[in-house]
């Protein structure tokens, strides 16, 4: 069967592998796309059976909680493809690393790498996993939070989003706050936690925007005050409409149950990571020119 450029392109889009690797796999499978993907996975060449619109990086969020519920560790581990992210070996490594964070409280990722996971270090296990799975695997970040007087809450949305909370109230309330944080992405708990420089920069932008209206200074000032209030409500947990009842803010909901929110941390796989965009036409020309 003749292998066309369109077939090679489709296989590249679905696997992320190189052009020549895709062409050779199609030749060996006599043009059978699914058979080519299976063979590439077996041989370690494929980087995923990915779909359009997928996020910049793949991986998982792992969470471990102490037996007494007083300490929670959350960790993000990245890999190149969702195929690897769903594997038991990858998930097991993430949980082992999260457990090491929980038990040993390392200062940073470098310190975590030197900690033990059985008879090997986290770094040694990572390197073996890279060799076995054929992808770049990295521990990106972690948090370890010790509860003060609050209740720990853990909420996970699949494998991609994890939230840790501390509230005064029940475990159900702590989980509800975690669900809200996962959905609404607040920046901090309250207005008091918004950095002064961030607020000053936002006010500067709003003043400049309002000035373009041509209105008198006293009107502009009121416009800016209103927009600042809205901005603070948008980015603070307490100011946002509660996801389970948008008619009331999180602050009002907490007051209604005599609860308080003290802390939250939200991790989403791949957030802030830009993925390299390859130009297929340029790569083809480079191959033709022998570059």
Residue pairs with C-beta under 8 A, 6 or more apart in sequence:
1 30
1 31
2 31
3 23
3 26
3 27
3 31
5 284
7 26
7 31
7 33
8 19
8 22
8 23
8 26
9 280
10 33
11 17
11 22
11 25
11 26
11 33
11 36
11 37
12 18
12 19
12 22
12 280
13 50
13 52
14 33
14 37
14 48
14 49
14 50
15 22
15 37
15 40
15 45
15 46
15 47
15 48
15 49
15 50
16 46
16 47
16 48
16 50
16 80
16 81
17 25
17 40
17 45
17 46
17 47
19 280
19 283
19 284
19 287
20 287
21 40
21 45
22 36
22 40
25 36
25 37
25 39
25 40
25 45
26 32
26 33
26 36
28 36
28 39
29 35
29 36
29 39
37 46
37 49
40 46
41 83
44 133
44 134
45 134
46 81
46 83
47 80
47 81
47 83
47 135
48 58
48 80
48 81
48 82
48 83
48 84
49 83
50 81
50 82
54 82
55 269
55 270
55 275
56 270
56 273
56 274
56 275
57 78
57 80
57 269
57 270
57 273
57 275
58 78
58 79
58 80
58 81
58 82
58 84
58 85
58 269
58 270
59 76
59 77
59 78
59 79
59 85
59 94
59 140
59 269
59 270
60 76
60 77
60 85
60 90
60 91
60 94
60 159
60 160
60 269
61 74
61 75
61 76
61 94
61 156
61 159
61 160
61 161
61 162
61 267
61 268
61 269
62 74
62 75
62 76
62 77
62 91
62 94
62 95
62 97
62 98
62 162
63 72
63 73
63 74
63 75
63 98
63 154
63 156
63 162
63 164
64 72
64 73
64 95
64 98
64 99
64 101
64 102
65 71
65 72
65 73
65 102
65 152
65 154
66 72
66 102
69 147
69 151
69 152
70 146
70 147
70 152
71 102
71 144
71 145
71 146
71 147
72 102
72 144
72 145
72 147
72 152
72 154
72 164
73 98
73 99
73 101
73 102
73 142
73 143
73 144
73 145
74 98
74 142
74 143
74 154
74 162
74 164
74 265
74 267
75 94
75 97
75 98
75 101
75 139
75 141
75 142
75 267
76 139
76 140
76 141
76 142
76 162
76 267
76 269
77 90
77 93
77 94
77 97
77 137
77 138
77 139
77 140
78 137
78 138
78 140
78 269
78 270
78 273
79 85
79 90
79 133
79 135
79 136
79 137
80 135
80 136
81 135
84 90
84 133
84 135
84 137
85 159
85 269
86 159
87 133
89 129
89 132
89 133
90 129
90 133
90 137
91 159
93 125
93 126
93 129
93 137
96 117
96 118
96 122
96 125
97 112
97 117
97 122
97 139
97 142
98 142
100 106
100 112
100 115
100 116
100 117
100 122
101 112
101 142
101 144
102 144
104 112
104 115
105 144
106 112
106 115
109 139
109 140
109 141
109 142
112 122
112 139
112 142
113 121
113 122
113 123
113 126
113 139
114 121
114 122
114 123
115 121
115 122
116 122
117 125
118 125
120 128
122 139
126 137
126 138
126 139
129 137
130 136
130 137
141 267
143 164
143 265
143 267
145 152
145 164
145 166
145 263
145 265
147 166
148 166
148 262
149 168
150 166
150 167
150 168
150 169
150 174
150 260
150 262
150 263
151 166
151 167
151 168
151 169
151 170
151 171
151 173
151 174
152 164
152 165
152 166
152 171
152 174
153 163
153 164
153 165
153 166
153 167
153 171
153 173
153 174
153 175
153 176
153 177
153 178
154 162
154 163
154 164
154 165
154 175
154 178
155 162
155 163
155 165
155 175
155 178
155 179
155 181
155 182
156 162
156 163
157 182
159 269
160 268
160 269
160 270
161 182
161 266
161 267
161 268
161 269
162 266
162 267
163 178
163 179
163 181
163 182
163 264
163 265
163 266
163 267
164 178
164 263
164 264
164 265
165 174
165 175
165 177
165 178
165 181
165 261
165 263
165 264
166 174
166 261
166 262
166 263
166 264
167 173
167 174
167 177
167 254
167 259
167 260
167 261
167 262
168 258
168 259
168 260
168 262
169 254
169 257
169 258
169 259
169 260
173 254
173 257
173 259
176 244
177 237
177 250
177 261
177 264
178 264
179 243
179 244
180 237
180 240
180 242
180 243
180 244
180 250
181 237
181 264
181 266
182 266
183 243
184 240
184 243
185 266
186 235
186 236
186 237
186 240
186 264
187 194
187 235
187 236
188 194
188 235
188 236
188 237
189 236
189 237
189 238
189 261
189 262
189 263
189 264
190 236
190 237
190 238
191 232
191 236
191 238
191 239
193 236
194 232
194 235
194 236
199 228
199 232
202 228
202 231
203 224
203 228
206 223
206 224
206 227
206 228
206 231
207 220
207 224
210 220
210 223
210 224
210 227
211 220
213 220
213 223
215 223
232 239
233 239
233 240
233 249
234 240
237 250
237 261
237 264
238 249
238 250
238 251
238 254
238 261
239 249
239 250
239 251
240 249
240 250
241 247
241 248
241 249
241 250
242 248
242 249
242 250
242 252
242 253
245 253
248 256
250 261
253 259
254 260
254 261
